[in-house]
C-alpha cells in the first residue's frame, strides 16, 4: 500500500508533443510515525501525448526523500500491470546520488537508471574536498607537494583565457577590503562571496560568464569609482544560496557516512595556502573557490544568516545513516548507465570511477570533451551516448 496520496493533478500540452502533468502529493512527515502529520510535495510527469501512457517515460523531479519517491511510484502505478510498475530514473549531479541511493535501497522499483556526473563518492567529505582542492600524492616523498586539484586546474584555465583578469580580480578584492557593501537583495558582498564565482568554472561556457562579471565590476570602478546597483543586482543572482538555502545546508551532509562534517570545506582549505592567500598585493593570481560550503556564507548571504544556528548544529551532528548499501550495489541487477567527465570540477573523476567499480551492471561512458552540465549544454550528444550504452553492444 502506498503512503503517498495524489491530491491534485493538472495536465497541459506542451511543444514537442508532450503532455506535462503537475502533481501534488501528500506524504508522511515521518514514515515510521505516520500519525505525526503530512507534507505536501510537488512532482512533474512528462509523457508523449500521442502514445499510450507508459510509466517508464515518467520523469519525477524535485523529490527530496527516497521514501517519498517510492511512495509516489506506488501511487502512480497502482493500476498498471505488474510488468510496467517499475520506472526509469535519470539523475544529474546530486540527482545521480539520489538514484544510486534508490538503487541500493529499493531496487525492486527500478527498471533502469541513468546518471550524468552523478556517481556519488563512497567516502567522506574531507576526501572529496582534498581531491577538488588538490590531494597529497603518496608517491612523492616531499610531503609539501600536492597533486593539482580540479578547482585549481579550472582557475588556471580561466586565467589562461583571460590573463588580463589576474590584475582585475586583485583590484576588485582591494576595493572590497576597503568598503562594506550590502547587495540590493540583502547580504554582504565579501571577498569570499566574490571568490565563490568559481562555482561556475566547471560548466560549459561559464568561464566566460565569470569574466563578464569581472569586466562589469572593473568598468564600474574605472568610470564611477564604485559598483553600480545594476551590477551588484546582477552579481546577487549568480550564486544560488539565497534562493536555495537547503543547498547550503545539506551539501556536505550528502557525503556523510557516520561522523559529523565539522565544516569540512573550511578545515580542508586551510591545508592549501594558495587558496587561503587572497591578498591583492601577492605575486600569484587570487584563486576562486569551487562548489564548497563555508561557515562564513551564513554571515554573507541574507537568507542563510537566519539559518546559521541550524547549520552549526548540522555540522556537529554525528551518527548519520549510510546513504548507500555497498553490499546491495555489489549484487545489483538493475542496469545503470552512467556518464562521467574526466574534468568534472564537482564530482571528481577518480572517486566516480571507484564508485562505478563497486556497482554491478554499471555501464560507463567516460569523456574529456564534456563538463558537468553536459546534459543541458550538449543534450543531443550525451543522450545518444547514454542510450547507446543501453541499446548497443561492444562485441
Protein Blocks (a to p, Z undefined) as FASTA:
>chain_A
ZZbdcfbdcddddehiiacddddddddfblklmmnopcdddddddddfkbccdfklpcce
hiabfklmmmmmmmmmmmgcfklmpccdddehjlmmmmmmmmmmmmmlpfbdcdehiacc
dbdfklmmmmmnopcdfkbmblmbccddfklmmmmmmmmmmmmlmmmmmmmmmmmmmpcc
ddfkgpjddfklmmmmmmmmmpghklmmmmmmmmmmmmmmmmnopacfklmmmmmmmpck
lmmmmlmmmmmmmmgghiafklmllmmmmmmmklmmccfkbmbdcddddddddfklmmmp
mklmmmmmmmmmmmmpghiacfbdfklmmmocbdcdddddfklckbgfklmmmmmmmmgh
iacdddfkbcfklmmmmmmmmmmmmmmmmmmcfZZ
